[in-house]
Amino acid sequence: MLRLGVSLPVLRELLGHKDIRMTLRYVQVTQQDLQREYHTARQNAAQRHRLPTLSVPKGIIHADLSGTCQALAAARHLLEMYRRQLRDEKAKRKLQRLGRRLLAVASQLQHIATTEK
């Protein structure tokens, strides 16, 4: 049943075992099983974690304070889009902290812009 795509927890339930170790006594894992599972996991991982690309039209962002603020806003937006796709809560929290740091940098740049005027 494992080779037909039934997961181990579901197989445990079907067999009526209370402990997964009992189910594992009856499972024989072959080299082909390992290779199939490995390749399936690799394909799923590549599809799940696509990095977003920064789609900013050329010529819009300039190498000045305003352009830097625009680039920071775009980076924060892409970071948030990527964070929402993740399932790992620890990684989500790290990216959220990074987003806050970028917001603080943008805030400081805005402060610099207002003091220059």
N, C-alpha and C positions, 0 to 999 in steps of 0.2 A: 504494500500500500504506500510505503514511503516513496518508492520509485515511480508511482503513479501521481505523486504530487501531494499526498496527504501529509500534513505537518506532524511532527512528533507529539506536540500537545494534544492534537485532535486524535491521533492514533491511541494515545494513552486513555483518553476518554472513551473511545470506541471499545477498547479492550476491558474497560472497567477497572483499570489499575488506579490505586490511590497515589502511588509514588512513581515518578518517572524512571527510577532505577529498575523497577520491575519490567517496564516496557523495554528498557535498553538491554535486558537479558535476552530478548527475543530478536533484537535487531542485528542484522549482519551488514556492516558497511563495507562496500567494496571500493577499490581504487576508482572505478568509473563513477560511483556515487559521489566521492570526494571531488572529482574533477567537474562533474555536472553542477554540484552545489557551488563550487568556487566560481565557475564562469557565470552562473546565474546571479550570484551576489555581486560580482564585478560589474555586470551589465546594469543591474538595478542601482548600484551606487553611482555610476556615471550619469545616469538619467536623473537621479534625484538631486544632485548637487551641481547643477549648472550655474556657473558664475554669471551674474548679469554683466552686460557690457554698458559702458558709459556712452550714451547716445546724445552727445552735445554737438549741434551743428558747428562746423568750422567757421571761425570768424566772429562768433558771438562772444566768447570769453577772451578777454584781453589780459595782458600781464600787468594789471593794476589792482588796486584794492577792491574795486567793484567786481572785477573778473575773478579774483580769488574768492570772494564771498559767494559768487555764483557756483564756482567749482566745488566749494565746501558743501553748499546746499545740495548739489547734484550727488556728491559722494555720500552724504548722509541719507539721501533718498534711496540710492542703490543699496546701501548697507542695510537699511530697514527692510527693503524688499527681500533681500537675501536672508536676513534674520528670520523673517516670518515663514520661510520655507523649511527651516531646520526643525528637526524633532528633538535634538539634544538640548536639554534645558540649560546645561552648563555653558555650552557654546552660545546659546541665545543670550544669556546674561552677560557674557564677555562682550558680545557684539553690541548689546544695549549700552554697556559702560563706554565702549569706544564711540558710539553715537553721541553720548552725552559729552564726551571730551571734544569731539568735533564741534558740537554746538557751543561749548565754552570758547573754543578758538574763534568761531564765527562771531560770538558776542564780543570778544576782545577786539576783533577787527572792526566791528561796527563802532566800538568805543573810540578806537584810533581814528576812524573816518570822521566822527563828529567832533573830535578835538582838533583835527587839522583844519576844519572850516572856520 
